């Protein structure tokens, strides 16, 4: 029965153009990846500041693992509550301007453990319909009543609040949306916070390191709790949540994804302290990244591509899932690796090419990509 069901579902995925079969990356080097022996310019990486491939950071990380070992060998609540981890958490809280911080093994676990633990039956939570899957799953596990509102539409959120709000409410959103690439309407949300009793969680995974003064994000005016990840601009792995001290203690006591898993190794925490220094000193990389991203968007728009995005993530609307996959394959043949985001990551028949720029890209990469995207479309139309 199970084998038949699995086979049937995979067949449906293939027939609908939604089958996932990611290419094997043989080697990664800066802004390039090698696949099937071919080197491609990578526009699918979240290594926004190039730290994930920076030899200086890599050397520091290697040194920390030599010094501290490769594992904490325990959950946080047994023997994994190591001093260096608490020190790093305090440093992150201070850097980003929050009372405290807590490290999680991954961004998915962090969102699941935060939202699924903080909210409970009887709570009412409102969420942007384009938030990450992990946040949605956390809401489902929480037992709270939750209500979606149109993407980045403060006016629709207010309408939902008027209809469903009883007393206080939770808000779950992102600051830089991972697929659309647009920025949270900070002012619109702030206005609603003043009018209603709203407790707000903002996922800043794609903003931290890149946006705001010294990469400190854009959500502090509205975020009671913020979520960040090490695996994007910060060039490491794992995730962190920034929050009031009492909420940190609450997660330590009740968050299953934290309690029942092995803690991140102490070497990770020591390396995270180095990461803060890199982030603090990356103004030049941030400026270049945002400028090159602006140029990419302008060039795509000039060629009449339907492009969205306010920072280093750009979304090029394609439409049908199979068309997005074909465009991606043609770009591969032309020397570019670009990710086709399809349902259920984005709405059905609203497939996009998700373009991630990094500080390693330059104007030549941008010009060549736009030219190749035009050629890819021409090839598809001629087929």
HELIX and SHEET records of a PDB file:
HELIX    1   1 UNK A    2  UNK A   16  1                                  15    
HELIX    2   2 UNK A   51  UNK A   53  5                                   3    
HELIX    3   3 UNK A   55  UNK A   68  1                                  14    
HELIX    4   4 UNK A   83  UNK A   96  1                                  14    
HELIX    5   5 UNK A  107  UNK A  118  1                                  12    
HELIX    6   6 UNK A  133  UNK A  142  1                                  10    
HELIX    7   7 UNK A  154  UNK A  164  1                                  11    
HELIX    8   8 UNK A  186  UNK A  195  1                                  10    
HELIX    9   9 UNK A  213  UNK A  215  5                                   3    
HELIX   10  10 UNK A  245  UNK A  254  1                                  10    
HELIX   11  11 UNK A  256  UNK A  259  1                                   4    
HELIX   12  12 UNK A  266  UNK A  280  1                                  15    
HELIX   13  13 UNK A  283  UNK A  302  1                                  20    
HELIX   14  14 UNK A  321  UNK A  333  1                                  13    
HELIX   15  15 UNK A  363  UNK A  382  1                                  20    
SHEET    1   A 4 UNK A  27  UNK A  29  0                                        
SHEET    2   A 4 UNK A  32  UNK A  35 -1                                        
SHEET    3   A 4 UNK A  38  UNK A  42 -1                                        
SHEET    4   A 4 UNK A 336  UNK A 337  1                                        
SHEET    1   B 7 UNK A 100  UNK A 104  0                                        
SHEET    2   B 7 UNK A 239  UNK A 243 -1                                        
SHEET    3   B 7 UNK A 225  UNK A 229 -1                                        
SHEET    4   B 7 UNK A 198  UNK A 203  1                                        
SHEET    5   B 7 UNK A 169  UNK A 174  1                                        
SHEET    6   B 7 UNK A 124  UNK A 128  1                                        
SHEET    7   B 7 UNK A 145  UNK A 149  1                                        
SHEET    1   C 4 UNK A 307  UNK A 308  0                                        
SHEET    2   C 4 UNK A 313  UNK A 319 -1                                        
SHEET    3   C 4 UNK A 351  UNK A 356 -1                                        
SHEET    4   C 4 UNK A 339  UNK A 341 -1                                        
END                                                                             
